[in-house]
Amino acid sequence: MFRNSLSKINYLVENINIINLLQLEGFPLIVLTLSDFVCLGLSLILKMGCLCAKETITVNTKKYTVREHLGEGGFSTVLLVEDNTTRRKYAIKKIVCHGPEDQRIAVKEIEYHSLVKHPNVIECIDSTHKGTADPVVNATSEVLLVLPYYYRGTLAHELERRAKNNDYMNPIDILNIFLQICEGVKAFHEAKPNPLAHRDLKTANIVLNDQDMPVIMDLGSVAPARVKVCGNQAAQTLQDIAAERCSMPYRAPELFNVESYCMIDERTDIWSLGCILYALCYFKSPFDTVYERGDSVALAVISANITFPEEAPYNEDMQNLILSMLKVNPMERPYVYSVIENVYDTIAKLEGRV
């Protein structure tokens, strides 16, 4: 009936459901030899498309095995990896650079990790830079950052889960989480020798550990906080960078339409903090719905018409705290130190200590 073991195995694999029914009706079994079992293994592997080795990544002296892809952005890929020696899991951020400017920005990200050390800012455990990007000869380089792995995922994931059942958080729990985010932001604003701004603060760039401690990640958009803009070209350059690297529903108004002669400072992050606190309360940034509808986020942000869902269990104190950060004029926004003080005051009011 069968020419060889492989033909027998192919018949079994393709007709397994029919064979099971025939056996239930008392038909004789098809007997497999040792040779058949070898062919069975190969046949199944080939049919499943699994005849491939796990990717290994080397960072300096350590080797890591890739377990899965965690995410992908416009500039990088994040991989879940396992240390080949300790079997501990890490996340590796892989940035492929297509030109000298890409390479400069990626290497700068490593430098910013060394400048900002704080429990609420993700640690860069190790890093390496391979090759030289040169578009003339179509050569790319690669920058790798080894980061802690947070299996719970991002704050955005947590809020999406809660939104399904309108599972609002306790206001004091919200403020305690937000306070720690502010402390992490303060570490950027206090960086030496010059203050830094994160420039892409959002719930998707904050991970949670087992104790609900928020950790700010993705330093790919970090830049000097204070920028003196002189002229149309400088304004357009900054506006283009913001369009490329700052998420629209969390982007400060002054970055949508950069004036030709102005001063941009760290209070771009304060606007983003206001959007994050809003999202902690109501599951989304106040401008996420505008973005999802395809309407103009820039117009919505510049008009700053903020509304609050009535069914949510948050009082005027929480809403005023949010509004204090969502001022269209950056000069009217508080610095992070004042935000932290305001959060403590709001907690005291909610606890009845004031």
GIJO-V274820 format. One record per backbone hydrogen bond with DSSP energy under -1.0 kcal/mol. NH is the residue of the N-H (numbers start at 0). CO is the residue of the C=O. E is the energy in kcal/mol with one decimal. If there is no record, write none. Layout:
nh=NH co=CO e=E
nh=NH co=CO e=E
//
This chain:
nh=7 co=3 e=-1.8
nh=8 co=4 e=-2.7
nh=9 co=5 e=-2.8
nh=10 co=6 e=-1.9
nh=11 co=7 e=-2.2
nh=12 co=8 e=-3.1
nh=13 co=9 e=-2.2
nh=14 co=10 e=-1.5
nh=18 co=14 e=-2.5
nh=19 co=15 e=-2.0
nh=20 co=16 e=-1.6
nh=21 co=17 e=-2.3
nh=22 co=18 e=-2.2
nh=23 co=19 e=-1.6
nh=24 co=20 e=-1.2
nh=25 co=22 e=-1.4
nh=26 co=21 e=-2.3
nh=36 co=32 e=-1.8
nh=37 co=33 e=-1.9
nh=38 co=34 e=-2.0
nh=39 co=35 e=-2.6
nh=40 co=36 e=-2.2
nh=41 co=37 e=-1.9
nh=42 co=38 e=-3.0
nh=43 co=39 e=-2.6
nh=44 co=40 e=-2.2
nh=45 co=41 e=-2.6
nh=46 co=42 e=-2.5
nh=47 co=43 e=-2.1
nh=49 co=44 e=-2.1
nh=51 co=49 e=-2.7
nh=56 co=63 e=-3.2
nh=58 co=61 e=-2.6
nh=61 co=58 e=-2.2
nh=63 co=56 e=-2.8
nh=64 co=81 e=-2.6
nh=65 co=54 e=-2.8
nh=66 co=79 e=-3.4
nh=67 co=79 e=-1.5
nh=69 co=77 e=-2.6
nh=70 co=77 e=-1.6
nh=72 co=75 e=-3.1
nh=76 co=93 e=-2.2
nh=77 co=70 e=-2.9
nh=78 co=91 e=-2.7
nh=79 co=67 e=-3.2
nh=80 co=89 e=-2.9
nh=81 co=64 e=-2.0
nh=82 co=87 e=-2.9
nh=83 co=62 e=-2.5
nh=86 co=82 e=-2.2
nh=89 co=80 e=-2.3
nh=90 co=146 e=-2.7
nh=91 co=78 e=-2.7
nh=92 co=144 e=-2.7
nh=93 co=76 e=-3.4
nh=94 co=142 e=-2.9
nh=96 co=140 e=-2.9
nh=102 co=98 e=-2.2
nh=103 co=99 e=-2.4
nh=104 co=100 e=-2.3
nh=105 co=101 e=-2.3
nh=106 co=102 e=-2.5
nh=107 co=103 e=-2.0
nh=108 co=104 e=-1.5
nh=109 co=105 e=-1.1
nh=110 co=106 e=-1.6
nh=111 co=107 e=-2.6
nh=112 co=108 e=-1.7
nh=113 co=109 e=-1.3
nh=114 co=110 e=-1.2
nh=115 co=111 e=-1.9
nh=120 co=117 e=-2.0
nh=121 co=215 e=-3.1
nh=124 co=145 e=-2.4
nh=125 co=145 e=-1.1
nh=127 co=143 e=-2.0
nh=129 co=141 e=-3.4
nh=133 co=138 e=-2.7
nh=138 co=133 e=-2.7
nh=140 co=96 e=-2.0
nh=141 co=129 e=-2.7
nh=142 co=94 e=-2.6
nh=143 co=127 e=-2.6
nh=144 co=92 e=-2.1
nh=145 co=125 e=-3.2
nh=146 co=90 e=-3.5
nh=152 co=149 e=-1.6
nh=154 co=205 e=-3.3
nh=155 co=202 e=-1.5
nh=157 co=153 e=-1.8
nh=158 co=154 e=-2.4
nh=159 co=155 e=-2.3
nh=160 co=156 e=-2.1
nh=161 co=157 e=-2.0
nh=162 co=158 e=-2.4
nh=163 co=159 e=-1.1
nh=164 co=161 e=-1.1
nh=165 co=162 e=-1.0
nh=166 co=161 e=-2.7
nh=167 co=165 e=-1.6
nh=173 co=169 e=-2.4
nh=174 co=170 e=-2.3
nh=175 co=171 e=-2.1
nh=176 co=172 e=-2.1
nh=177 co=173 e=-2.9
nh=178 co=174 e=-2.5
nh=179 co=175 e=-1.4
nh=180 co=176 e=-1.7
nh=181 co=177 e=-2.5
nh=182 co=178 e=-2.0
nh=183 co=179 e=-2.0
nh=184 co=180 e=-2.3
nh=185 co=181 e=-2.5
nh=186 co=182 e=-1.2
nh=188 co=184 e=-2.1
nh=189 co=185 e=-1.6
nh=190 co=187 e=-1.5
nh=195 co=187 e=-2.6
nh=196 co=222 e=-2.7
nh=204 co=201 e=-1.7
nh=205 co=202 e=-1.1
nh=206 co=214 e=-2.6
nh=207 co=152 e=-1.8
nh=208 co=212 e=-1.6
nh=211 co=208 e=-1.8
nh=214 co=206 e=-2.6
nh=215 co=119 e=-3.1
nh=216 co=204 e=-2.9
nh=222 co=196 e=-2.1
nh=224 co=194 e=-2.3
nh=226 co=263 e=-2.9
nh=228 co=261 e=-2.9
nh=230 co=259 e=-2.4
nh=234 co=230 e=-1.9
nh=235 co=231 e=-2.6
nh=236 co=232 e=-2.4
nh=237 co=233 e=-2.1
nh=238 co=234 e=-2.3
nh=239 co=235 e=-2.4
nh=240 co=236 e=-2.2
nh=241 co=237 e=-2.3
nh=242 co=238 e=-2.2
nh=243 co=239 e=-1.6
nh=244 co=240 e=-2.2
nh=245 co=241 e=-2.5
nh=249 co=246 e=-1.6
nh=250 co=247 e=-1.4
nh=254 co=251 e=-1.7
nh=255 co=252 e=-1.5
nh=256 co=252 e=-1.1
nh=261 co=228 e=-1.2
nh=263 co=226 e=-2.7
nh=267 co=264 e=-1.6
nh=268 co=265 e=-1.6
nh=270 co=266 e=-1.4
nh=271 co=267 e=-1.4
nh=272 co=268 e=-2.2
nh=273 co=269 e=-2.1
nh=274 co=270 e=-1.8
nh=275 co=271 e=-2.1
nh=276 co=272 e=-2.6
nh=277 co=273 e=-2.0
nh=278 co=274 e=-2.2
nh=279 co=275 e=-2.4
nh=280 co=276 e=-1.5
nh=281 co=277 e=-3.1
nh=282 co=278 e=-2.3
nh=287 co=284 e=-1.4
nh=290 co=286 e=-1.9
nh=291 co=287 e=-2.6
nh=292 co=288 e=-1.9
nh=294 co=289 e=-1.8
nh=299 co=295 e=-1.7
nh=300 co=296 e=-3.0
nh=301 co=297 e=-2.5
nh=302 co=298 e=-2.0
nh=303 co=299 e=-1.5
nh=305 co=303 e=-1.4
nh=313 co=311 e=-1.2
nh=318 co=314 e=-1.7
nh=319 co=315 e=-2.8
nh=320 co=316 e=-1.7
nh=321 co=317 e=-2.0
nh=322 co=318 e=-2.6
nh=323 co=319 e=-1.9
nh=324 co=321 e=-1.2
nh=325 co=321 e=-1.2
nh=331 co=328 e=-1.9
nh=332 co=329 e=-1.1
nh=338 co=334 e=-1.9
nh=339 co=335 e=-2.4
nh=340 co=336 e=-1.9
nh=341 co=337 e=-2.6
nh=342 co=338 e=-2.3
nh=343 co=339 e=-2.2
nh=344 co=340 e=-2.3
nh=345 co=341 e=-2.3
nh=346 co=342 e=-2.5
nh=347 co=343 e=-2.3
nh=348 co=344 e=-2.0
nh=349 co=345 e=-2.4
nh=350 co=346 e=-2.1
nh=351 co=348 e=-1.2
nh=352 co=347 e=-3.1
//
